[in-house]
Amino acid sequence: MKIVYISNAIIPSRMANSVHIMKMCSAFAENGHEVTLIYPDSLWNVEKNVHDIFEFYGVSCKFNLCKINPFFISEYFPAGSRIFMHAYLAAKKILYPLFASRQAVRIKPDIIVSRYLPAAFYASYFAELPIIYENHNFYSEMPRLSRRMFNKIIGMDSFRRLVVISNPLASDYEAVMGENGKGKIIVAPDGADPATDFSDIPTMGNHEVNIGYSGHLYAGRGMEIIAGLAEINKNYAFHVIGGTEKDIAFWKSRTADLENIYFYGFVPPKNVKSILNRMDILLAPYQTKVGTSAGIDTSNRMSPLKIFEYMALGKPIIVSDIPVIHEVLDADINAIYAKPDDLQAWQGAIKRLVGDKTFSSAIASNAKEKFLTRYTWAIRAKNILQGI
């Protein structure tokens, strides 16, 4: 099958959505499909000095890349001027989806997959190309124009499927879509690649037990829990991978008196697993409200990439007891749950894992087995296309 994936993500970048998209395109290709990823040129937030995009993301199965640059406005307005900025943003919002959809039509795919509604809408509405649309937000969180596009596209013959990452999202769209949603909504949690080919990347510190975390340090991601655990367990090392420079500076200041917490900052996606593989325990201390870079709470519908990356490594996981996480992990079978803001519950979970190696090994092994049979990117890609 010939697949065109239309994206609005900045590639290469540190954004989680770019990781998801690159991994999904690779997974489609791994399943034997001819894949082209269309993505925009960008003036900001592009990761510098990346000579091989596939290598940067740790993508093994390559596919076609098509970068669209509709931003010819630089020829008419001085870069950096206010007029330039307004023209650039307008071009990105209006011209890019048109140019991307036009390019998709030229490729003549069997189907379009996209998380970017405007371009998918244009390609499907005007060219009647079959579309699979993926959305990680509730319907009410979509801008008004996007809701209008969505309402149009789901009633078209070219609409094939809506992909969501959790059951609360599925329930939300079932209510919105009515008859148009019957048999066309699929729940596909995020995924990860099987953990192989580890790089020899040094870790910081030399401690009895090493405990790891990877991800952003936004509000609700649980840095308060990690800092509290580091204060209690001075003989254990806590390794924090990720975070913006501003967030890292804040938490370094907050934990300046602790010598057992190490901040790695941004690590290329391909290298994260090599650091986490040296850990004894992995943490996912989400709070009852989990913020994004835009401050949106995703705790009631998220499907965190880190959970699947942890499972792939076959390491014991301690995770916050949030309902949506129970869709993936089973208490005391492939993870330990702890109340989000209960520091003593997290401390008790660590003591249990350190003190009971048999139990620790069992839940780690169970997590990896469940991951390999249900949550690889390749399995996710196959499920999304099932019956198309």
N, C-alpha and C positions, 0 to 999 in steps of 0.2 A: 504494500500500500504506500502511496506517496502522501506524506504528511507535511503540512506547513504549520509551524508553530509561530504565531504572531505575539510578540512580547513588547511591553513598554519598559522593561527593566533596563537598568544601566549595567552594561557588560563590557569589560570586567569591573566588578565593584565588590564592596564588602556587604552588600545588601542580601538578606536571607532569600528574598524572592528570586534573585539572580541565581543562587545556588539551586533552588527548587527547579527553575526552568532549565538550566543546563543539565541537571541530572535527569529530568524527565525526557528531554530530547535525546540524550544518550541512551536512555532505557528503551525508547521507541526504536532507535536504531539497533540496539542489541537484540530486539525482538524481530529483526529482519526487515524493518520498514525503511524507506528512503525519506530522510528527514531534512527539512530546511528550517532553520531558525531565523526569523526576521526580527531585528531589534534596532532601536534608534541610536544614531550618533548622539553624543552628549557633550556639553561643555563643562559639566561639573560632576564631581564624585566618581569619576572614572579612576580605577586603580592604576597608578603609574608604573612604568617599567615592567609591564606584563608582555612578554614576547610571544607566549603561547597560551591562548585562552584556555584550551583544553587542559593543559598541564597545570595551570593556576587553580582550576576547579577540581583537579584530580579525576577528570573524565577520561575513561579508557576507550569507549566506543564513540568514534567521532562522527560528525554529521556536517551538513552544509551550513555556513554562516552567511547571512546577508544583512549588512549594515546599511540602514537607510539614513541619508543626510538631506533633509529638506530645508536645512537652515542656511539657504543662500543669502539670507538677509545681511550677513556679514559683509557682503559686497556693497551694501547700500548705506549701512549705518556704522559709525565708529564703535568698535568693540569696547564694552565696558560702559557705554553711555546708557542713560535711562531709557532712551528710545530703543536702543538695541535690546535691552533687557526685556522690555515689553513685547517687542517684535519677536524675539526669540521664544518667549513663553507662549505667545499666540501661535507661532509656527509649530511648536511641539504639540500643542493641544489640538490644533485644527489640521495642519498639513500632514503631520506624521501618520496618523491613522489612515488618511486618504492615500498617501504614497505607499504605505505598508500593504493596504488591501489591494491596491493596484498591482503591486509586485506579486502578491499571492495569486491573483488571477492569472498573471503571466506564467506562473509555474504550473498551473493546472493540477492542483492536488486532488486526491480522492477525498480528503477531509482536512479541515482546519481545526487546530486545537489552540485555545487561547485563554489567558486570564485577563486580557485587555479588551474590554467590551467594545469601544468605538471602532477599532479596526476590524474586529470580528463581525460586528454589525454591518459595516459597509460591505465587506466581502460577501457576507451571506445575503444581505438585503438586496444589493444591487446586482451581484453576479450569481446569486443563488448557489453558492458553494456550501456543501455540508459543513456544519459547525458543531464542535464540542466545546462548550464554555465552562470554565472552572472559576468558582468564586469562593473566597475564604471569609466573606463578610455577610452579615445579615442583610436582608433586602432593605430594611429601614436605614441602613448605613450607606447605601448607595446614593450618589447625587441624584437630584430630580431628573436630569436629562438621561442619566444612565438607567434609571428605573423605566423611563419611557422606551429607551432602546431595548431593554430587557423584555418588557411586555410585548413589544413588537416581534422580537426574534423568536420567542418561545412559541408563538403561534404560526410560525412559518414552516413549510414543508422541509426546508433545509436544516431545521433544528433537530439535532440528533440526541443530545444528552447534556445535562448539567452535572458537573462534578463538584462535590463539596467534601470537606475534610472531617466532618463530625456529624453525629446524629442530630444535635440541636439545630445545626444549619439545615439538614435535610427536612426536619419537621417544619422549620420556618418557610422553606420554599414550597413544600407540599401545600401549605395553606395559601400561599400567594399564587401558585401556578394552577391549582385546581386540576381540571381535566388535562391541561397541557403538560402537567407534570407526571401523569401516570406512566410508570415504566421508564421514565426518562431522567430520574434523579439517582445518582450513584454516590454512595459514601466511600471515599478512598482516602484514608488517613495518609499523612506524609510518609516518607520512607528514608532509606539510606542504602548505601552500597555495602556488600559484604566487606568486612575489614580484613584486608590483605596488604602485602607489600609495604610494611612499615619502614619509615625512614629513621635513620640514626640521629634523632634530634635530642639534644641534651635537655634535661629538666633541671629546675633550680632546687637547691637545698638537698639535704641528706637526712631523712627522718625515718622513724620506725614505721609509720603508716602514711601513705600519700593519698589524699582525697582531692578529686578534681571536679571542676565545673567549667562548662563552655557555654558561651552565649553573651547576649547583651547584658548591660548593667542598668537598664532602665528601671523605673519604679515598678515594684511588684515582681522583680526577678529573683529576689531573695538574698541579696548581698548582706542584709542585716543578719540573716540566719548564719551565713558563712562566716561573717566577722565574729558573731557570738560563739560559734563552735571553735574558731581558732583561738579565742580567748580562753575557753575552757580546756582545750587540748593542746597545750604548749609543746608537747612532744610529737605531735602529728603535723604534717605539712598540708597546707591548703593551696591548691593551684588554680588560679582563675584565668581562663583563656577568653579573650574578647573584651569588648567595651570600647567606647570612644575615649579619646585622650582626656576630654573633660571629665567623664565619669570615673576614669581610672585615677586621675589626679584627686578627685573628691574622696574616693575610697582609700587611696594611699594616705591621705591626710587623716581620715577617720581611724585608720589602723596603724598609724605610725609607730605605736609602741609595741606592735606585734612583729616578731621576727620569723614567724612560721606561716605567713601568707604571702604568696608570690603572684604578681600580676604579669602576664605575658603580653597583654595587648592583643592587637590583631594578629592572627596567624592564618596564612593562606589555607583555604579549605582542605587542600590535599594533605596538609601537615598536622591538622588538629588530631586526627585519629592516632598518630604516632605518639603524641604527648599523652593523650588520654589512656593509651594502652599501657602506660607505665604506672597508672593509678591502681590503688587497691579498692577504692570505693568511688562511685560517681554520684553527684548530687544534682537534683532538679528541684530547687526550693521555691517554686512558684507560690505567690501569695494569692489571697482571695480576689484581688484585682491585679491583672497582669497588663502593664502598659506597653505600647509600641512606641516608636520614635515620634509618632503623631499624638501620643497620649491616649490612644483608644484602648479600652479594656477588652481583652480577648479571652479572658479566663473561662467564659461560658461556651466557647466553640472552637478553641485552638487545637492544633495537632502538632506539637513542637518537634522540629527536626532533631533536636538534641536527644530526645527520648529514643528515637530509632537508631541514632548513631551510637548511643550508649549500649543499646541492646545488641547491636552488631559486634561490639567488642567483647561480649561475654564477661562483663564486669558486674558486680553487685550494685544495684541502683537503690538509692533512697529518693523518693519522690513525694511531692505534696499531695495530700488527700483532697483532690479536686475532682468532682464528678466526671468531667470530660476525659480525664486521664484514665479512668477505669475502663474506658472503651478499648484500651490497648494493654494495660498492665494489670496483673492479678495479684492481690495482696498476699504476701508471704509465699507466693508461688514463683513469680519472676521479678518481684520488687518488694521493698518495704515502703509502706505509706506512713507519713507523719503529718500531723496537723500543720498547716502552713506557717502559722506564727508561734507555734509552741516549741521553743528552743530545747526544752528538756526532752520532748518527744524525738527530736532529731538527734540529740545526744544519746538517748536510749537506743536508737536504731544503729548508730555507729558502734556503741558498745556491744550490741548483739552481734553485729557482723564481725567485729574484731575478735570477739570471744568464742564464736561458734563457726569455725572454718568449714565444717560440713554443710551447715545451712547456707553460709555465704556462697560456697561453691555451687550448691544446688540451684539457688535462685539465679545466679549468673548464667549457668548452663541452660536453664529453662528459658531465660530471656533471649539468649542467642538462638535457641531452637525455634522459638515462636517467631522471631524476626526472620529467620531464613525461610520459613514456610509461608509467611504472610505479608512481610513488610519490606521486601527489597524494592528498589525502584523498578526493576524489571517486572516484578509481579504486579506492581501498581499500574504500570503502563499497559500490561496485558489485560488487566481487569477493566480499565477504562475503555479499551477498544472491543471488549467482548461483545459479540453480537452485532457489531457495526457492519 
